[in-house]
């Protein structure tokens, strides 16, 4: 059956934007599912989200090429997470992560003399595989890792281990290249995910290198598929030749000791947020700039999809910003055994930061910072 009969036009166009040929699209088994009840069942959801419309289905295959009981989907109208951002891809609820193993890549898995490229995202891996690079796709930057137990504070702990799909691969002596998106330099959590993956693979005997994918010509974020489309396979070969050992990230975020002095903790957290380029202050609230969607009915004013609009920062997004801009720690233990341990932002910290930022924020970089007028941002 041709790709034209198994894929809706918008899904076929989406795959072609990643540079995928009809042959690769068909060999990967991409298909559309317009019935919310059917694709919700694939995700192990109890009820269907009829408003989500159709989805692009991404089936996964084992190393032997047999289909797995694991399919990820990309909804036309994604739901929003706690941080207000759309969840572009959905994985089956309650299922452990699986590795995305492509047609040409599967043939290289058993031969340790064959280098392997690892990236985040199925379409990126499919494009690399199409161009002759054996590439494994991860469902997230930590998609290579088995779930770890959580302690009393809700923090994951314990040894990091490869998921079974990856643990079954022969790593000893193999050259492995990790190619995450170009914005890894601006995202410490992603840099740490790369470092942890490199550590685990090195212990398994692999020779692990980090591929530095450059940003696009306009400075925009660029993934593996974007780079291949813009620069071609030969340019990627040069990048692979220039790859260097993954280095442990340097965490230069300020340390904020969380204790009963809430006024100090709030103030230090607000000052740390000055480094967050996406937060602003406007009309008595903290806001950020988002793009409207086709079904954006939050305001009386209707704007074309993709228009820049101002929205209040949801608490979950503020929590995320706090952890990105600062190291929150708390003293645990007594006397000589006391130590500073990482903690999550508390509710009082999030609400306190919101109020302090509105009434007393003076960014160290000058008067623009978070106090920048949103009319300037949107102009």
N, C-alpha and C positions, 0 to 999 in steps of 0.2 A: 504494500500500500504506500502511495507516495506521501511525502511530507505535507503536500497541499490538502490532502483529505484527512489528515490526523491532527493538523494544527490550525487553530484560528489565525486569521491574518495578523492580528496584533502580536501573537506569540511567535509567529514565523519572523516577523519584522524584528522582534526583540532578539532572537537568536542570531539573525543576520547582522545586527548591530555589533555583536561580539565577533563578527568575522567568520561565522560558521557556515560551511558549505552545506548544500542539501544532502550530500552523501554522509557527512559527519552527523548532521542532525538526525538522519534516519538511522545510522548505526548506533547512535546513543539512545534511541528510542524515545525522544522527546515527543510529547503529545499534549493535547488540550483536553480539559474536562469542564464542560459548561454546567453540569448538574451539581449544585452545592451539596446535595445529600450524598452523592457518590464520592466526591473528593474529600468531604468531611470524614467519611468512613475511612479513607486512606490515612487520615491523620489521627484516627482513633478518638475523634471528637464525639461527644454525646449528642450534640445538636448541630444542625447545619447553619451557616451564616449566609442566608440568602442574599443579603445586601452586598456580599463580597464578589458576586458575579463568577466569572470563569477563572480558571487557573491554568498555568503552565505546569505540567507534571514532569518531574525529573526522576526517572527510575534509576535504581542502583543495581549493580551487578557484582557478583563475587569474582574472585581471581580466576575461576574456571569459566567465566562468561555467563553463568546461569543467573537469571534474575533473582533478586532478593525480595523479601517481604518488607521493603523499605522504599518509600517514595517521598521525595520532598516536593513541595509545590510553591509556585510564585503567583499569588492572587493578583487579579487585575485591580482590585480595590483592597489593599492590605489594611488590616486592623492596626490600631496604634498601641504601642507599649506604654508602660507606666511613665516613661519620660516624654511621652507625646509624639515620639518619632514612629513612622510607619515600620511595621515588621515585614520586610520585603519577602522573606522566605520563611516557610513553615515546615517544621520537622514533625514526624509522627509523635504524638504525645506518649510519654512513658517509655519510648524506645531509646536504646543506647545509640550513640553516634556510630556512623558507618563511614568508611572511606569511599570516595568516588573514584572507581577504577575504570578507565576508558579502554576502548578496543586495542589500540596499538600499545598502550602502556601495560596492559595485562601480560603481553608477551615478554616484557622486560623484567617482570617481577622476580622470576626465578634465577636470573643471571646477575650475580653481584658485580660483574664487570660493566654492566649497563648503568650509567648515572640516572638518578631520579630527581625530578623537579617536584617540589611540593608548594602548593599555593592554596589560598582560601577562595572557595567558590567553584561551582561546577562548570559554568560557562567559560571561565578563564582556563580551567584545566582542559576542557574540550578543545579550545582554540589551540593551546600548546600541543596537545596530542595530535591534532589535525596537521600541524606544521612539522611533525616529526620529533617532538620532544616528549619523552616518556614523563608524564606528569600526573601526580595524584592530587585530587581535589579534596579539601577539607570543608566541613559544613560550618566552620567558624575558626578563628585563630587558635582556639583550644579544642577544635574538633578532633584532634589526634589523641586526646587524653581520656582515659577511663574516669568515670565519676569518682570523686574522692569523698570520704566521710567528712561530716561537718562537726565542729566542736560546739560547746555550749554557747559560744558567741555567734554561731552561724557561719564561721569561717572554715573553708575547706582546708584540710590538713592531711598529712601522710604522703607516702611516696607517689611520685608521678609515674604512670605506666601507660604504654601504648594501648589503644583499643585493639581487640583481637585481629581485625583486618590488617593492621599495620604490624602487629607483633609477629604475624606469620611470614612476613617478608624477610629475606636474607639481607641483613644490613652489614655484616662484617666485611670490611674492605671496600664497601660501596661508596661512591662519591654521591653525596646528597646536597641539593641546592634548594634553599628555602627562599621563595620569591613572594613576599607579601606586598601589599599595595605601597605606592610611593609615599603616602602620608604616615608611614610607620614612624618617621622621625618626629612627628608631632603627637604621637599617641604612645605614651609610656606603657600602657597595658598590652598593646600589640607587640612592642619591642620585647617585653618580658615573655610573652607567649612564644615568640621566636627563639629567645634564649633558652627557655625551658625545653622546647622541642629539640633544639640543638644538643642540650645536655643529655637528654634521654637517648637520642640516636647515637651520640658519641660513645656512651656507655655500651651501646649495642655493637660497637665496632665500626660505625660509619665515619667517613671523612665528611664533616658537615661544613658548608659554606653558606654565606648570606648573599643573596642577589639584591643589588641596590637598584630597583626600578625607579627611574627619574620621573619627576612630575611632567605633565603635558606642557606643550609650548606656551600656554597661557598660565602656567603654574598650577593648573588644576590637578586634582588627584588622578592618578593613572594606575590601572591594574595591569596584570599580565596580558590580558586580551587587548586592552587599549594600546599597550606598547607594541604588540605584534602588528596590529592594524596600522599604527602610525609609522613604525620604523622597519618592520619586516623581520623574518627569521634570522637573517645574517646579523642584524643588530643585536638580537637576543643572544646569539652565539657569542658575540663579543662581550656582552654583559656577563654571561656565564664564565667566560675565560677570566674576567676581571673580578669574579666573586672572591670575597675574603672571609676568613673565619668569623662566625657570629661572636659578638662581644657582649659582655654583661652590661646591661643598661646602667647608666649613672643617674641615680634619683636625686635631682637637685630641687625637688619641691620642698618648701618650708615645712618643718615639723611643728605641729600644733598640739600641745599637751592638753588634753581634755580633762578638766576637773570642775570643782564647784564654782570657780570664778568665771561665771558665764559671760560677764561683760568683756573680759579679756579674750576668752575663746571666740566669742562672736566677732570682736574687732579684728583679731588676727585672721580669722577665716575670711572676712570681708576684704581685707588687704590682699590675701592670697588670690581672691577671685579677680583681682585687677589684671591677672595674666590671661583670663578667659576672654577671647576675642568676640564671642557670640552673645554675651550678656550686655544689656543696656538698661537704663533707667528712664522711665517716661510716665508722666502723669500719676505719680504715686505708686508705681508698681515696677517690678523687675520684668523685663520683656526680652524676647529674642525674635529674630527675623525668620519666617518660614515661607514656603511657597504654597499657594493655594492649590487645592485639588479640585477635580471636576465636581465633587459632591460637597464642597465646602459651603456650609450654610450657617456658619457661626455668627455672621454679621448681616446687617440689613443690606450693606453694600455688596453687590455681586461683582466679582472680578474674574477675568479669564483664568483658566488653570495655569499655574506656573507663575502667577503674579506674586511679588514680594509683599508680605503683610506683617504687621506687628501682632504678636500674641504674648500673653502673660506666661512667664516661665512656670511650668508645673513643679510641685515639690520634688517629684522623682528626678526631674532633670537637674534641679538645684543640688540635690544629693550627689548626683553623678558628677556635676561640676566641682563640687567640694573635694571629692576624692581624686579628681584629675589634677586639681591645682595645689593640693596640700596633702601631707602625711598626717592623718589624725591618729594620735596615740594616747594611751592611758597607762598610768602606773599600776602594775599588778604585783602582788606579793608584798612581803614585809622586810624591813631592815635590809641586810646585805643581799637578800634574794629578790628584792624588788627589781622589776624591769619594765621598760616601756614596750607595750604591745599594740599592734594596729587595732583600731576600732572603727565601726561604721558610724556615719553621722546620725546623731540622735534626732528625735522630733523637735526637742527644744533648740537644738543647734540650727536646724533648717529654718524654723520659724523666726528664731532670733536673728540669724544672718539676713533674712529677708527684710526685717524691720530696720536693722542697723544700716544695711546697704542703702535703704531709701532715705534715711534722715541724716546720715553722717559720712557717707562714702567720699573719700578724697583719694583718687587713684594716684599712686606714686609717679606714674608716667605723665601727669599733667591733667588739665581740665577735661580732656576728651574722654578716654577710657570708658568706664561704664556709664558715665554721665552724658555720653555722646547723644545728641538729639537724633531720634529715629527718623526725623525728616531728612537729616543729612545722610543717614544710612540708605534710605530709599531713593535718594535723588540720583 
